[in-house]
Amino acid sequence: MSNNNKMTINLLLLGQTQSGKSSAGNTLLGSMDFASHLSPCSVTAACCLGRSCHISGFARRQGSELTLQVRVLDTPGYPHSSLSKEQVQEEVKRALIQHFGEKGLHLALLVLRADIPLCRGEEEPTVEFVQTLLGPNWKSYTVILFTHADQVEKARFSTELYLHTASDTLHKVLHSVQQKYIFVDNHARVPKEENLKLLRKIVEFIKQNNYQTLLPK
C-alpha cells in the first residue's frame, strides 16, 4: 500500500495451459491486456504485467475512501506445450523479481477449470511448481481460482454442491491452501460487476494475511 488512501495489490497467475489464466487476468484488471483464445497449444510464452486503472471508492478505511490499483502478472502455463519446466520456472522467477521484488507479492492465484474434474496425480506438477516458486509459506499466499464458473451454474450446481461432490484430489489441494478459493465467470453479462466481486474477495484474503507480502527470492 502506498499511502493511507491508496492501495496497490500484486497478484500472480499460475496454472496449466488453457486453464483460463489470461482470461481471469483480464477480469481482474477490467480490461483486455492479455491475449486469451482457444488454441491447440499454449498461448502465453512469456510473463506479462498488467495494471488496472485506479478504482476510486472501492472501500473505506477510517472514514476515507480507498483508491485501488491491481497489478497482475500473467505467466506461461505449466505444463507448457513448448517450454520445459525449467524454462517456465526461470521466466516466472525473473518476472517476479523484476515486477514485485520491491513491494512483494500479495497473492498467487492457482487457476483451475471448474468444468473439468481434477483427477489423481494431475495436481502434483502444478502444486510442486508453486511450492518451488514461493517457498515454505506458499500456502498462506495461494488461493484457488476456479474459471468457467458459468458452466457450473449451467449444470445447476451451487458452489456448495460442486465442492461437496468434487474429487478427493481437489479437496486435497483446497485443504493445502486452507480452503481459500474463488469462482469467476469470465463470460459474465456485466463484466464490471464480476470484476468488483472478484476483487472484494481477493482483498478479504489479503486482509487475512494482515496485508503482508511475500518477497520473491
N, CA, C and O of each residue as an XYZ file, in Angstrom:
868
protein
N       0.844     -1.190      0.000
C       0.000      0.000      0.000
C       0.879      1.240      0.000
O       1.865      1.302      0.734
N       0.539      2.206     -0.799
C       1.412      3.352     -0.977
C       1.158      4.460      0.039
O       2.119      5.068      0.509
N      -0.108      4.753      0.404
C      -0.406      5.700      1.465
C      -1.772      5.358      2.030
O      -2.375      4.351      1.661
N      -2.261      6.217      2.944
C      -3.492      5.881      3.653
C      -4.714      5.824      2.759
O      -5.710      5.204      3.131
N      -4.673      6.451      1.588
C      -5.844      6.499      0.719
C      -5.692      5.698     -0.565
O      -6.598      5.674     -1.398
N      -4.551      5.045     -0.723
C      -4.317      4.258     -1.933
C      -3.830      2.854     -1.579
O      -3.054      2.666     -0.642
N      -4.294      1.892     -2.336
C      -3.882      0.514     -2.134
C      -3.499     -0.098     -3.475
O      -4.258     -0.011     -4.441
N      -2.321     -0.718     -3.536
C      -1.895     -1.461     -4.721
C      -1.725     -2.911     -4.324
O      -1.031     -3.209     -3.352
N      -2.350     -3.822     -5.062
C      -2.204     -5.238     -4.757
C      -1.542     -5.943     -5.940
O      -1.883     -5.711     -7.099
N      -0.594     -6.804     -5.613
C       0.181     -7.546     -6.607
C      -0.260     -9.003     -6.632
O      -0.231     -9.686     -5.608
N      -0.667     -9.472     -7.801
C      -1.214    -10.818     -7.958
C      -0.453    -11.591     -9.023
O      -0.043    -11.030    -10.039
N      -0.270    -12.877     -8.782
C       0.428    -13.763     -9.702
C      -0.521    -14.855    -10.164
O      -1.153    -15.517     -9.341
N      -0.628    -15.052    -11.474
C      -1.471    -16.106    -12.036
C      -0.617    -17.318    -12.386
O       0.381    -17.197    -13.097
N      -1.011    -18.492    -11.883
C      -0.305    -19.729    -12.177
C      -1.329    -20.800    -12.541
O      -2.458    -20.777    -12.051
N      -0.935    -21.734    -13.398
C      -1.843    -22.816    -13.763
C      -1.440    -23.473    -15.059
O      -0.488    -23.048    -15.714
N      -2.163    -24.507    -15.429
C      -1.860    -25.256    -16.631
C      -2.278    -24.481    -17.879
O      -3.060    -23.533    -17.812
N      -1.743    -24.905    -19.002
C      -2.136    -24.353    -20.298
C      -3.640    -24.512    -20.519
O      -4.216    -25.565    -20.242
N      -4.265    -23.442    -21.023
C      -5.694    -23.404    -21.334
C      -6.588    -23.548    -20.101
O      -7.732    -23.991    -20.200
N      -6.049    -23.168    -18.932
C      -6.867    -23.196    -17.721
C      -7.710    -21.928    -17.574
O      -8.652    -21.890    -16.783
N      -7.365    -20.895    -18.341
C      -8.108    -19.643    -18.268
C      -7.387    -18.561    -17.492
O      -8.016    -17.619    -17.011
N      -6.058    -18.684    -17.361
C      -5.287    -17.693    -16.602
C      -5.416    -16.295    -17.193
O      -5.758    -15.344    -16.490
N      -5.141    -16.178    -18.488
C      -5.140    -14.854    -19.118
C      -6.526    -14.224    -19.098
O      -6.660    -13.019    -18.883
N      -7.541    -15.021    -19.318
C      -8.912    -14.509    -19.267
C      -9.255    -14.035    -17.863
O      -9.888    -12.994    -17.691
N      -8.833    -14.807    -16.850
C      -9.060    -14.396    -15.462
C      -8.307    -13.110    -15.160
O      -8.811    -12.243    -14.445
N      -7.092    -12.984    -15.709
C      -6.328    -11.759    -15.528
C      -7.045    -10.553    -16.094
O      -7.043     -9.482    -15.486
N      -7.660    -10.718    -17.253
C      -8.426     -9.622    -17.851
C      -9.619     -9.231    -16.980
O      -9.950     -8.052    -16.859
N     -10.262    -10.236    -16.374
C     -11.382     -9.946    -15.479
C     -10.905     -9.180    -14.253
O     -11.567     -8.244    -13.805
N      -9.760     -9.575    -13.713
C      -9.199     -8.881    -12.554
C      -8.865     -7.426    -12.868
O      -9.061     -6.537    -12.039
N      -8.358     -7.197    -14.077
C      -7.943     -5.851    -14.465
C      -9.091     -5.002    -15.004
O      -8.996     -3.776    -15.062
N     -10.178     -5.667    -15.398
C     -11.270     -4.946    -16.046
C     -10.883     -4.438    -17.408
O     -11.327     -3.372    -17.834
N     -10.041     -5.214    -18.105
C      -9.527     -4.780    -19.404
C      -9.242     -6.010    -20.261
O      -9.630     -7.126    -19.915
N      -8.559     -5.790    -21.382
C      -8.173     -6.894    -22.262
C      -6.661     -6.857    -22.494
O      -6.199     -6.909    -23.633
N      -5.907     -6.767    -21.416
C      -4.447     -6.665    -21.510
C      -3.795     -7.937    -22.040
O      -2.792     -7.870    -22.750
N      -4.358     -9.095    -21.700
C      -3.720    -10.365    -22.005
C      -4.424    -11.088    -23.149
O      -5.652    -11.140    -23.204
N      -3.629    -11.643    -24.059
C      -4.185    -12.433    -25.158
C      -4.825    -13.691    -24.596
O      -4.206    -14.410    -23.812
N      -6.063    -13.959    -24.995
C      -6.786    -15.117    -24.480
C      -7.706    -15.664    -25.552
O      -8.651    -14.994    -25.969
N      -7.433    -16.884    -26.001
C      -8.289    -17.517    -27.009
C      -8.015    -19.014    -27.032
O      -6.981    -19.480    -26.554
N      -8.956    -19.752    -27.593
C      -8.798    -21.191    -27.731
C      -7.639    -21.490    -28.667
O      -7.507    -20.881    -29.729
N      -6.801    -22.437    -28.259
C      -5.636    -22.777    -29.071
C      -5.220    -24.213    -28.790
O      -5.349    -24.676    -27.657
N      -4.722    -24.932    -29.801
C      -4.241    -26.299    -29.576
C      -2.884    -26.337    -28.880
O      -2.373    -27.414    -28.571
N      -2.294    -25.155    -28.631
C      -1.016    -25.094    -27.917
C      -1.066    -23.929    -26.933
O      -2.018    -23.148    -26.932
N      -0.060    -23.821    -26.115
C      -0.019    -22.756    -25.111
C       0.025    -21.385    -25.783
O       0.791    -21.177    -26.724
N      -0.792    -20.452    -25.302
C      -0.853    -19.114    -25.880
C       0.228    -18.215    -25.276
O       0.901    -17.484    -26.002
N       0.398    -18.266    -23.950
C       1.340    -17.388    -23.264
C       2.714    -18.045    -23.179
O       2.858    -19.135    -22.626
N       3.711    -17.377    -23.729
C       5.080    -17.911    -23.727
C       6.018    -17.087    -22.861
O       7.130    -17.531    -22.573
N       5.600    -15.897    -22.437
C       6.426    -15.036    -21.602
C       5.536    -14.323    -20.596
O       4.357    -14.083    -20.856
N       6.103    -13.991    -19.455
C       5.340    -13.282    -18.432
C       4.971    -11.875    -18.919
O       5.718    -11.242    -19.666
N       3.820    -11.415    -18.483
C       3.333    -10.095    -18.887
C       2.637     -9.447    -17.693
O       1.801    -10.074    -17.042
N       2.981     -8.197    -17.410
C       2.377     -7.479    -16.299
C       1.278     -6.561    -16.802
O       1.483     -5.789    -17.739
N       0.117     -6.647    -16.180
C      -0.988     -5.759    -16.495
C      -1.343     -4.911    -15.289
O      -1.209     -5.358    -14.150
N      -1.793     -3.692    -15.533
C      -2.184     -2.777    -14.470
C      -3.609     -2.299    -14.714
O      -3.978     -1.945    -15.834
N      -4.388     -2.296    -13.666
C      -5.748     -1.774    -13.783
C      -5.718     -0.259    -13.679
O      -4.711      0.324    -13.276
N      -6.811      0.368    -14.038
C      -6.959      1.787    -13.753
C      -7.146      1.939    -12.237
O      -7.351      0.951    -11.533
N      -7.075      3.155    -11.751
C      -7.305      3.390    -10.332
C      -8.812      3.364    -10.062
O      -9.577      4.129    -10.651
N      -9.217      2.475     -9.165
C     -10.630      2.293     -8.860
C     -10.938      3.090     -7.601
O     -10.512      2.718     -6.507
N     -11.664      4.167     -7.750
C     -11.971      5.028     -6.605
C     -13.198      4.505     -5.870
O     -14.082      3.890     -6.465
N     -13.232      4.759     -4.574
C     -14.383      4.366     -3.776
C     -14.542      2.875     -3.633
O     -15.647      2.396     -3.381
N     -13.461      2.124     -3.789
C     -13.561      0.666     -3.709
C     -13.909      0.206     -2.299
O     -14.680     -0.736     -2.116
N     -13.340      0.870     -1.318
C     -13.596      0.528      0.080
C     -13.324      1.777      0.914
O     -12.903      2.808      0.391
N     -13.571      1.669      2.215
C     -13.333      2.791      3.111
C     -12.441      2.338      4.265
O     -12.520      1.200      4.727
N     -11.598      3.253      4.712
C     -10.766      2.982      5.872
C     -10.685      4.254      6.709
O     -10.303      5.319      6.225
N     -11.058      4.109      7.985
C     -11.051      5.241      8.907
C     -11.833      6.435      8.341
O     -11.425      7.589      8.475
N     -12.963      6.121      7.709
C     -13.844      7.156      7.199
C     -13.484      7.725      5.848
O     -14.222      8.547      5.306
N     -12.344      7.296      5.287
C     -11.902      7.824      3.990
C     -12.014      6.752      2.908
O     -11.833      5.564      3.174
N     -12.313      7.187      1.689
C     -12.404      6.259      0.573
C     -11.019      5.809      0.129
O     -10.069      6.592      0.113
N     -10.922      4.534     -0.232
C      -9.671      3.977     -0.733
C      -9.706      3.915     -2.255
O     -10.736      3.597     -2.848
N      -8.589      4.218     -2.870
C      -8.418      4.033     -4.302
C      -7.537      2.808     -4.520
O      -6.451      2.703     -3.950
N      -8.012      1.889     -5.344
C      -7.323      0.610     -5.546
C      -6.727      0.519     -6.944
O      -7.367      0.897     -7.925
N      -5.492      0.013     -7.030
C      -4.919     -0.393     -8.307
C      -4.465     -1.837     -8.197
O      -3.862     -2.238     -7.202
N      -4.759     -2.612     -9.229
C      -4.401     -4.023     -9.269
C      -3.299     -4.233    -10.295
O      -3.382     -3.742    -11.421
N      -2.265     -4.969     -9.897
C      -1.204     -5.353    -10.826
C      -1.209     -6.878    -10.907
O      -1.087     -7.563     -9.891
N      -1.351     -7.397    -12.117
C      -1.461     -8.837    -12.334
C      -0.325     -9.306    -13.233
O      -0.088     -8.742    -14.301
N       0.376    -10.347    -12.786
C       1.443    -10.943    -13.589
C       0.930    -12.249    -14.185
O       0.727    -13.234    -13.476
N       0.724    -12.238    -15.500
C       0.315    -13.443    -16.227
C       1.560    -14.244    -16.585
O       2.601    -13.666    -16.898
N       1.462    -15.558    -16.541
C       2.638    -16.409    -16.721
C       2.376    -17.514    -17.740
O       1.220    -17.841    -18.009
N       3.432    -18.095    -18.311
C       3.248    -19.260    -19.182
C       2.671    -20.427    -18.380
O       3.018    -20.629    -17.216
N       1.806    -21.171    -19.007
C       1.229    -22.328    -18.332
C       2.265    -23.405    -18.074
O       3.237    -23.547    -18.817
N       2.041    -24.163    -17.009
C       2.881    -25.337    -16.751
C       1.979    -26.483    -16.333
O       1.175    -26.311    -15.417
N       2.078    -27.657    -16.968
C       2.949    -27.988    -18.110
C       2.641    -27.142    -19.351
O       1.493    -26.776    -19.605
N       3.705    -26.841    -20.119
C       3.620    -25.982    -21.292
C       3.839    -26.813    -22.547
O       4.550    -27.818    -22.519
N       3.220    -26.387    -23.660
C       3.305    -27.173    -24.892
C       4.654    -27.065    -25.583
O       4.991    -27.918    -26.405
N       5.440    -26.026    -25.267
C       6.727    -25.884    -25.951
C       7.892    -25.542    -25.021
O       9.048    -25.677    -25.420
N       7.615    -25.104    -23.794
C       8.665    -24.753    -22.846
C       8.820    -25.837    -21.786
O       7.840    -26.455    -21.371
N      10.045    -26.060    -21.357
C      10.306    -27.033    -20.300
C       9.941    -26.450    -18.942
O       9.727    -25.245    -18.815
N       9.872    -27.302    -17.935
C       9.603    -26.842    -16.577
C      10.639    -25.819    -16.146
O      10.299    -24.799    -15.546
N      11.891    -26.086    -16.446
C      12.971    -25.191    -16.049
C      12.857    -23.833    -16.730
O      13.123    -22.800    -16.115
N      12.459    -23.836    -18.010
C      12.313    -22.574    -18.737
C      11.174    -21.730    -18.167
O      11.313    -20.518    -18.002
N      10.046    -22.382    -17.867
C       8.912    -21.664    -17.293
C       9.284    -21.133    -15.914
O       8.973    -19.991    -15.575
N       9.947    -21.963    -15.130
C      10.335    -21.577    -13.778
C      11.260    -20.357    -13.778
O      11.062    -19.422    -13.002
N      12.249    -20.373    -14.635
C      13.182    -19.258    -14.709
C      12.503    -17.987    -15.203
O      12.807    -16.893    -14.726
N      11.582    -18.127    -16.157
C      10.855    -16.971    -16.675
C      10.010    -16.334    -15.576
O       9.991    -15.111    -15.441
N       9.312    -17.153    -14.791
C       8.455    -16.616    -13.737
C       9.288    -16.011    -12.612
O       8.951    -14.940    -12.107
N      10.363    -16.674    -12.215
C      11.230    -16.134    -11.164
C      11.781    -14.763    -11.555
O      11.785    -13.831    -10.751
N      12.242    -14.657    -12.787
C      12.794    -13.390    -13.269
C      11.748    -12.285    -13.218
O      12.025    -11.171    -12.775
N      10.537    -12.610    -13.680
C       9.475    -11.608    -13.720
C       9.018    -11.212    -12.315
O       8.700    -10.047    -12.076
N       8.984    -12.165    -11.387
C       8.604    -11.856    -10.007
C       9.566    -10.846     -9.395
O       9.145     -9.876     -8.765
N      10.851    -11.081     -9.583
C      11.857    -10.170     -9.039
C      11.771     -8.806     -9.717
O      11.858     -7.768     -9.061
N      11.600     -8.822    -11.037
C      11.542     -7.571    -11.790
C      10.351     -6.705    -11.390
O      10.494     -5.497    -11.199
N       9.179     -7.321    -11.263
C       7.954     -6.538    -11.070
C       7.517     -6.412     -9.613
O       6.947     -5.391     -9.226
N       7.779     -7.440     -8.798
C       7.304     -7.434     -7.416
C       8.436     -7.498     -6.396
O       8.187     -7.656     -5.201
N       9.670     -7.376     -6.858
C      10.810     -7.551     -5.976
C      10.882     -6.542     -4.851
O      11.378     -6.852     -3.768
N      10.389     -5.327     -5.096
C      10.476     -4.274     -4.078
C       9.305     -4.312     -3.110
O       9.500     -4.218     -1.899
N       8.085     -4.450     -3.634
C       6.883     -4.394     -2.794
C       6.421     -5.771     -2.326
O       5.764     -5.888     -1.291
N       6.761     -6.811     -3.084
C       6.342     -8.151     -2.710
C       5.034     -8.581     -3.359
O       4.335     -7.776     -3.975
N       4.720     -9.856     -3.212
C       3.529    -10.476     -3.795
C       2.452    -10.628     -2.726
O       2.711    -11.146     -1.640
N       1.241    -10.173     -3.044
C       0.138    -10.323     -2.094
C      -0.494    -11.707     -2.179
O      -0.728    -12.352     -1.156
N      -0.770    -12.162     -3.402
C      -1.404    -13.479     -3.566
C      -0.998    -14.111     -4.887
O      -0.847    -13.430     -5.901
N      -0.824    -15.430     -4.853
C      -0.733    -16.224     -6.080
C      -2.084    -16.886     -6.292
O      -2.652    -17.459     -5.362
N      -2.593    -16.808     -7.501
C      -3.880    -17.413     -7.843
C      -3.613    -18.650     -8.691
O      -3.193    -18.550     -9.843
N      -3.862    -19.813     -8.105
C      -3.679    -21.078     -8.812
C      -4.959    -21.368     -9.586
O      -5.988    -21.694     -8.993
N      -4.898    -21.251    -10.898
C      -6.090    -21.291    -11.744
C      -6.410    -22.725    -12.146
O      -5.569    -23.437    -12.694
N      -7.653    -23.136    -11.859
C      -8.163    -24.450    -12.235
C      -9.485    -24.267    -12.966
O     -10.256    -23.359    -12.656
N      -9.736    -25.124    -13.926
C     -11.012    -25.084    -14.644
C     -12.083    -25.816    -13.836
O     -11.923    -26.982    -13.476
N     -13.170    -25.108    -13.561
C     -14.254    -25.710    -12.792
C     -15.038    -26.731    -13.599
O     -15.723    -27.581    -13.031
N     -14.939    -26.651    -14.931
C     -15.731    -27.545    -15.781
C     -14.980    -28.829    -16.146
O     -15.487    -29.634    -16.927
N     -13.793    -29.028    -15.599
C     -13.021    -30.249    -15.865
C     -12.599    -30.856    -14.535
O     -11.921    -30.185    -13.757
N     -12.974    -32.105    -14.243
C     -12.602    -32.711    -12.961
C     -11.084    -32.797    -12.799
O     -10.351    -33.053    -13.754
N     -10.639    -32.578    -11.573
C      -9.222    -32.724    -11.258
C      -8.988    -34.158    -10.801
O      -9.464    -34.568     -9.742
N      -8.256    -34.913    -11.604
C      -8.053    -36.331    -11.334
C      -6.742    -36.578    -10.588
O      -5.858    -35.723    -10.535
N      -6.652    -37.750    -10.029
C      -5.498    -38.106     -9.206
C      -4.197    -37.953     -9.987
O      -4.061    -38.440    -11.109
N      -3.249    -37.264     -9.364
C      -1.931    -37.088     -9.962
C      -1.797    -35.839    -10.811
O      -0.683    -35.377    -11.057
N      -2.930    -35.275    -11.269
C      -2.860    -34.109    -12.151
C      -2.411    -32.844    -11.418
O      -1.847    -31.930    -12.019
N      -2.671    -32.809    -10.116
C      -2.359    -31.598     -9.364
C      -0.887    -31.508     -8.961
O      -0.383    -30.421     -8.680
N      -0.200    -32.650     -8.933
C       1.137    -32.688     -8.348
C       2.143    -31.777     -9.060
O       2.846    -31.029     -8.381
N       2.249    -31.804    -10.407
C       3.233    -30.933    -11.060
C       2.996    -29.453    -10.784
O       3.942    -28.705    -10.535
N       1.729    -29.028    -10.827
C       1.430    -27.610    -10.633
C       1.674    -27.184     -9.195
O       2.249    -26.123     -8.955
N       1.243    -27.999     -8.232
C       1.437    -27.664     -6.819
C       2.929    -27.622     -6.486
O       3.381    -26.721     -5.780
N       3.681    -28.574     -6.982
C       5.129    -28.572     -6.759
C       5.772    -27.334     -7.378
O       6.717    -26.768     -6.828
N       5.249    -26.929     -8.522
C       5.740    -25.725     -9.197
C       5.516    -24.496     -8.324
O       6.406    -23.656     -8.192
N       4.327    -24.387     -7.726
C       4.005    -23.262     -6.847
C       4.907    -23.279     -5.616
O       5.422    -22.238     -5.209
N       5.096    -24.446     -5.027
C       5.939    -24.564     -3.844
C       7.366    -24.113     -4.138
O       7.981    -23.409     -3.337
N       7.882    -24.521     -5.286
C       9.249    -24.160     -5.655
C       9.381    -22.656     -5.838
O      10.380    -22.063     -5.432
N       8.377    -22.040     -6.446
C       8.421    -20.596     -6.702
C       8.295    -19.763     -5.429
O       9.034    -18.798     -5.235
N       7.357    -20.140     -4.566
C       7.006    -19.294     -3.433
C       7.655    -19.704     -2.118
O       7.690    -18.912     -1.175
N       8.167    -20.923     -2.040
C       8.845    -21.336     -0.819
C       7.906    -21.879      0.247
O       6.744    -22.166     -0.042
N       8.396    -22.024      1.478
C       7.648    -22.712      2.534
C       6.345    -22.024      2.952
O       5.460    -22.676      3.507
N       6.212    -20.728      2.698
C       4.988    -20.014      3.083
C       3.945    -19.960      1.970
O       3.017    -19.154      2.028
N       4.094    -20.813      0.960
C       3.226    -20.736     -0.219
C       1.747    -20.903      0.127
O       0.894    -20.300     -0.524
N       1.430    -21.709      1.140
C       0.027    -21.980      1.465
C      -0.717    -20.722      1.897
O      -1.890    -20.548      1.569
N      -0.037    -19.846      2.630
C      -0.680    -18.629      3.129
C      -0.913    -17.607      2.027
O      -1.740    -16.706      2.166
N      -0.175    -17.755      0.928
C      -0.236    -16.757     -0.141
C      -0.803    -17.324     -1.440
O      -0.602    -16.744     -2.507
N      -1.502    -18.440     -1.362
C      -2.067    -19.059     -2.563
C      -3.567    -19.264     -2.402
O      -4.038    -19.735     -1.367
N      -4.306    -18.901     -3.447
C      -5.760    -19.069     -3.496
C      -6.103    -19.822     -4.778
O      -5.521    -19.552     -5.829
N      -7.040    -20.762     -4.700
C      -7.523    -21.450     -5.903
C      -8.530    -20.553     -6.604
O      -9.491    -20.086     -5.993
N      -8.306    -20.318     -7.881
C      -9.237    -19.525     -8.693
C      -9.867    -20.448     -9.731
O      -9.197    -20.893    -10.663
N     -11.155    -20.733     -9.567
C     -11.877    -21.587    -10.494
C     -12.431    -20.752    -11.638
O     -13.229    -19.841    -11.417
N     -12.012    -21.061    -12.858
C     -12.568    -20.402    -14.029
C     -13.730    -21.227    -14.599
O     -13.991    -22.344    -14.151
N     -14.419    -20.659    -15.591
C     -15.567    -21.312    -16.237
C     -16.689    -21.605    -15.234
O     -17.362    -22.632    -15.318
N     -16.874    -20.680    -14.285
C     -17.932    -20.863    -13.292
C     -19.317    -20.834    -13.925
O     -20.274    -21.346    -13.345
N     -19.430    -20.232    -15.124
C     -20.722    -20.211    -15.809
C     -21.178    -21.623    -16.168
O     -22.376    -21.901    -16.200
N     -20.219    -22.518    -16.439
C     -20.565    -23.896    -16.758
C     -21.084    -24.642    -15.520
O     -21.932    -25.527    -15.633
N     -20.579    -24.283    -14.365
C     -21.073    -24.870    -13.112
C     -22.530    -24.475    -12.897
O     -23.361    -25.294    -12.506
N     -22.818    -23.206    -13.160
C     -24.192    -22.720    -12.999
C     -25.125    -23.377    -14.004
O     -26.252    -23.734    -13.664
N     -24.660    -23.539    -15.246
C     -25.490    -24.192    -16.265
C     -25.827    -25.626    -15.897
O     -26.900    -26.128    -16.232
N     -24.900    -26.285    -15.204
C     -25.126    -27.668    -14.779
C     -25.968    -27.743    -13.506
O     -26.167    -28.822    -12.947
N     -26.458    -26.588    -13.054
C     -27.327    -26.483    -11.878
C     -26.626    -26.910    -10.584
O     -27.243    -27.486     -9.689
N     -25.344    -26.618    -10.508
C     -24.588    -26.845     -9.284
C     -24.473    -25.534     -8.520
O     -24.122    -24.503     -9.094
N     -24.766    -25.575     -7.238
C     -24.380    -24.471     -6.376
C     -22.898    -24.646     -6.048
O     -22.333    -25.722     -6.246
N     -22.279    -23.589     -5.550
C     -20.870    -23.706     -5.155
C     -20.694    -24.796     -4.110
O     -19.753    -25.586     -4.179
N     -21.605    -24.837     -3.139
C     -21.509    -25.819     -2.058
C     -21.629    -27.242     -2.590
O     -20.868    -28.123     -2.189
N     -22.591    -27.471     -3.500
C     -22.776    -28.817     -4.046
C     -21.590    -29.212     -4.921
O     -21.151    -30.362     -4.898
N     -21.082    -28.268     -5.682
C     -19.921    -28.547     -6.534
C     -18.747    -29.023     -5.692
O     -18.116    -30.031     -6.011
N     -18.456    -28.306     -4.628
C     -17.321    -28.664     -3.783
C     -17.586    -29.957     -3.009
O     -16.670    -30.748     -2.781
N     -18.827    -30.164     -2.613
C     -19.172    -31.383     -1.864
C     -18.964    -32.634     -2.706
O     -18.556    -33.675     -2.190
N     -19.242    -32.534     -3.995
C     -19.144    -33.712     -4.869
C     -17.816    -33.774     -5.623
O     -17.622    -34.659     -6.456
N     -16.912    -32.856     -5.344
C     -15.625    -32.823     -6.053
C     -14.744    -33.998     -5.651
O     -14.989    -34.662     -4.644
N     -13.720    -34.241     -6.450
C     -12.821    -35.366     -6.225
C     -11.984    -35.166     -4.967
O     -11.788    -34.045     -4.496
N     -11.496    -36.291     -4.436
C     -10.609    -36.227     -3.279
C      -9.348    -35.428     -3.615
O      -8.774    -34.765     -2.752
N      -8.931    -35.501     -4.870
C      -7.741    -34.768     -5.295
C      -7.952    -33.269     -5.143
O      -7.079    -32.563     -4.638
N      -9.110    -32.783     -5.577
C      -9.398    -31.356     -5.440
C      -9.497    -30.961     -3.975
O      -8.998    -29.907     -3.580
N     -10.134    -31.795     -3.172
C     -10.237    -31.493     -1.745
C      -8.852    -31.418     -1.100
O      -8.618    -30.610     -0.201
N      -7.953    -32.258     -1.562
C      -6.583    -32.242     -1.042
C      -5.902    -30.912     -1.346
O      -5.227    -30.343     -0.488
N      -6.081    -30.423     -2.561
C      -5.486    -29.146     -2.953
C      -6.120    -27.998     -2.157
O      -5.414    -27.110     -1.678
N      -7.435    -28.019     -2.020
C      -8.124    -26.976     -1.260
C      -7.661    -26.970      0.197
O      -7.464    -25.909      0.790
N      -7.494    -28.147      0.756
C      -7.027    -28.238      2.140
C      -5.631    -27.640      2.276
O      -5.320    -26.986      3.271
N      -4.792    -27.871      1.266
C      -3.410    -27.393      1.328
C      -3.327    -25.872      1.322
O      -2.373    -25.303      1.852
N      -4.321    -25.204      0.725
C      -4.324    -23.727      0.699
C      -5.340    -23.159      1.693
O      -5.812    -22.032      1.547
N      -5.665    -23.967      2.708
C      -6.514    -23.509      3.820
C      -7.918    -23.112      3.356
O      -8.513    -22.163      3.866
N      -8.438    -23.871      2.364
C      -9.808    -23.689      1.868
C     -10.050    -22.301      1.286
O     -11.165    -21.784      1.360
N      -9.027    -21.700      0.714
C      -9.189    -20.385      0.071
C      -9.462    -20.597     -1.417
O      -8.631    -21.156     -2.132
N     -10.614    -20.154     -1.871
C     -10.978    -20.341     -3.284
C     -11.930    -19.234     -3.725
O     -12.600    -18.590     -2.917
N     -11.959    -19.043     -5.041
C     -12.852    -18.074     -5.677
C     -13.351    -18.680     -6.976
O     -12.584    -19.328     -7.688
N     -14.615    -18.483     -7.297
C     -15.155    -18.853     -8.597
C     -15.305    -17.588     -9.431
O     -15.775    -16.564     -8.936
N     -14.905    -17.660    -10.699
C     -15.014    -16.493    -11.563
C     -15.675    -16.876    -12.886
O     -15.352    -17.898    -13.491
N     -16.593    -16.043    -13.312
C     -17.267    -16.215    -14.599
C     -16.621    -15.248    -15.586
O     -16.900    -14.050    -15.559
N     -15.754    -15.772    -16.460
C     -15.058    -14.921    -17.414
C     -15.958    -14.429    -18.541
O     -15.546    -13.601    -19.353
N     -17.184    -14.939    -18.591
C     -18.127    -14.525    -19.630
C     -19.355    -13.865    -19.008
O     -20.460    -13.976    -19.539
N     -19.161    -13.188    -17.897
C     -20.273    -12.555    -17.189
C     -20.958    -11.511    -18.071
O     -20.304    -10.816    -18.848
N     -22.270    -11.411    -17.942
C     -23.038    -10.445    -18.732
C     -22.678     -9.014    -18.350
O     -22.708     -8.113    -19.188
N     -22.336     -8.811    -17.077
C     -21.926     -7.477    -16.615
C     -20.498     -7.609    -16.087
O     -20.302     -7.832    -14.892
N     -19.494     -7.472    -16.968
C     -18.101     -7.695    -16.567
C     -17.655     -6.844    -15.383
O     -16.883     -7.310    -14.544
N     -18.124     -5.615    -15.304
C     -17.709     -4.730    -14.216
C     -18.128     -5.286    -12.867
O     -17.365     -5.218    -11.904
N     -19.342     -5.840    -12.786
C     -19.823     -6.417    -11.534
C     -18.972     -7.629    -11.144
O     -18.633     -7.796     -9.973
N     -18.629     -8.464    -12.109
C     -17.801     -9.638    -11.840
C     -16.411     -9.203    -11.382
O     -15.828     -9.807    -10.481
N     -15.891     -8.158    -12.006
C     -14.585     -7.616    -11.634
C     -14.569     -7.165    -10.174
O     -13.661     -7.525     -9.424
N     -15.554     -6.392     -9.772
C     -15.591     -5.867     -8.407
C     -15.841     -6.978     -7.393
O     -15.263     -6.965     -6.306
N     -16.689     -7.930     -7.735
C     -16.958     -9.055     -6.830
C     -15.683     -9.860     -6.588
O     -15.391    -10.253     -5.458
N     -14.938    -10.098     -7.646
C     -13.693    -10.852     -7.556
C     -12.666    -10.094     -6.715
O     -12.003    -10.686     -5.864
N     -12.534     -8.803     -6.947
C     -11.544     -8.012     -6.219
C     -11.870     -7.920     -4.734
O     -10.965     -7.928     -3.900
N     -13.143     -7.833     -4.400
C     -13.518     -7.772     -2.982
C     -13.136     -9.061     -2.258
O     -12.686     -9.023     -1.113
N     -13.313    -10.188     -2.916
C     -12.936    -11.455     -2.294
C     -11.419    -11.545     -2.122
O     -10.927    -12.039     -1.107
N     -10.694    -11.066     -3.119
C      -9.231    -11.103     -3.050
C      -8.728    -10.201     -1.921
O      -7.817    -10.582     -1.186
N      -9.309     -9.020     -1.779
C      -8.900     -8.123     -0.705
C      -9.179     -8.756      0.655
O      -8.412     -8.544      1.595
N     -10.252     -9.524      0.780
C     -10.533    -10.209      2.042
C      -9.423    -11.205      2.384
O      -9.024    -11.313      3.543
N      -8.928    -11.929      1.384
C      -7.827    -12.869      1.638
C      -6.548    -12.121      2.010
O      -5.776    -12.582      2.851
N      -6.329    -10.975      1.385
C      -5.152    -10.171      1.701
C      -5.239     -9.640      3.131
O      -4.229     -9.562      3.830
N      -6.436     -9.279      3.561
C      -6.637     -8.837      4.942
C      -6.274     -9.951      5.921
O      -5.694     -9.691      6.976
N      -6.619    -11.205      5.568
C      -6.304    -12.331      6.443
C      -4.802    -12.457      6.670
O      -4.368    -12.957      7.708
N      -4.016    -12.011      5.711
C      -2.547    -12.006      5.836
C      -2.037    -10.690      6.430
O      -0.835    -10.424      6.427
N      -2.967     -9.869      6.941
C      -2.608     -8.565      7.518
C      -1.863     -7.683      6.529
O      -0.983     -6.909      6.906
N      -2.227     -7.812      5.254
C      -1.645     -7.030      4.163
C      -0.149     -7.286      3.972
O       0.518     -6.532      3.264
N       0.377     -8.323      4.585
C       1.791     -8.652      4.406
C       2.027     -9.242      3.015
O       1.123     -9.839      2.430
N       3.228     -9.076      2.494
C       3.559     -9.595      1.179
C       4.661    -10.627      1.280
O       5.401    -10.682      2.262
N       4.755    -11.437      0.251
C       5.812    -12.440      0.137
C       6.854    -11.902     -0.832
O       6.550    -11.637     -1.995
N       8.057    -11.744     -0.361
C       9.128    -11.186     -1.202
C       9.782    -12.292     -2.020
O      10.255    -13.278     -1.455
N       9.814    -12.143     -3.348
C      10.448    -13.165     -4.201
C      11.942    -13.200     -3.982
O      12.569    -12.188     -3.670
N      12.512    -14.410     -4.154
C      13.971    -14.575     -3.983
C      14.592    -15.069     -5.274
O      15.804    -15.271     -5.338
